[in-house]
């Protein structure tokens, strides 16, 4: 499954989090895959696309970042290609 992880940096300060990533890595448990990420120009939020089949891995990962100045929102998402396949049979309905 795919998940959009929205990280919010305390006081729009991502430096402590980036420092931790530099020093300790992403700290991903086996089975949790980092796909890509994007950061707002104001440094307020980071959007990370993650993949895993066991939601407990996301919980374990979030717990590992306690106290780092970041909060997480985790949203299950479906790719556009997969969504098009689901919607396709309905496109010709009146």
C-alpha positions in Angstrom: 0.0 0.0 0.0 1.0 3.6 -0.6 0.9 6.3 2.0 1.4 10.0 1.8 3.2 11.0 5.0 2.8 14.7 5.8 5.5 15.9 8.2 5.0 19.2 10.0 8.2 20.8 11.3 7.9 22.6 14.6 8.2 26.4 14.0 8.9 25.7 10.3 12.4 24.5 11.3 13.4 21.4 9.5 17.1 21.7 10.5 16.8 19.4 13.6 15.0 16.7 11.4 17.5 17.0 8.6 20.4 16.8 11.1 18.9 13.6 12.5 18.5 12.1 9.0 22.1 13.0 8.3 23.4 11.5 11.5 21.1 8.4 11.9 19.5 7.9 8.4 15.8 7.6 7.8 15.5 4.8 10.4 13.2 2.8 8.2 12.2 -0.6 9.6 12.6 -3.5 7.2 9.5 -3.6 4.9 8.9 0.1 5.0 10.0 1.7 1.7 10.7 5.4 1.2 9.7 6.3 -2.4 10.2 10.1 -2.7 9.6 13.4 -0.9 8.8 17.1 -1.5 9.2 20.0 0.9 7.2 23.3 0.9 9.2 26.4 0.1 8.4 27.7 3.7 9.9 24.6 5.2 6.6 24.0 7.1 5.8 20.6 5.7 7.4 17.7 4.0 5.3 15.2 1.9 6.8 11.7 1.7 5.5 8.9 -0.3 6.0 5.6 1.5 5.2 2.0 0.7 4.5 -0.9 3.0 2.0 -3.8 3.6 2.1 -3.7 7.4 0.8 -0.5 9.1 2.7 -1.4 12.3 5.9 -0.5 10.4 4.7 3.1 9.9 3.8 3.2 13.6 7.3 1.9 14.5 8.9 4.5 12.2 6.9 7.4 13.7 7.8 6.3 17.3 11.5 6.4 16.3 11.1 10.2 15.6 9.6 11.2 18.9 11.2 14.4 20.2 12.7 15.4 16.9 10.4 18.4 16.4 8.1 16.8 13.8 4.6 15.5 13.7 3.1 13.1 11.2 -0.1 12.7 9.3 -0.4 9.4 7.4 -2.9 9.2 4.5 -3.4 6.0 2.5 -3.3 6.9 -1.3 -3.9 5.1 -4.6 -1.9 5.9 -7.7 -3.6 7.7 -10.5 -3.0 4.8 -12.9 -4.7 2.4 -10.4 -7.6 4.8 -9.9 -8.1 5.2 -13.7 -8.4 1.4 -13.9 -11.1 1.4 -11.3 -13.0 4.4 -12.8 -12.8 3.2 -16.4 -15.9 1.0 -16.4 -18.0 3.9 -15.2 -16.9 6.5 -17.8 -19.4 5.5 -20.5 -22.4 5.4 -18.1 -25.1 7.9 -18.5 
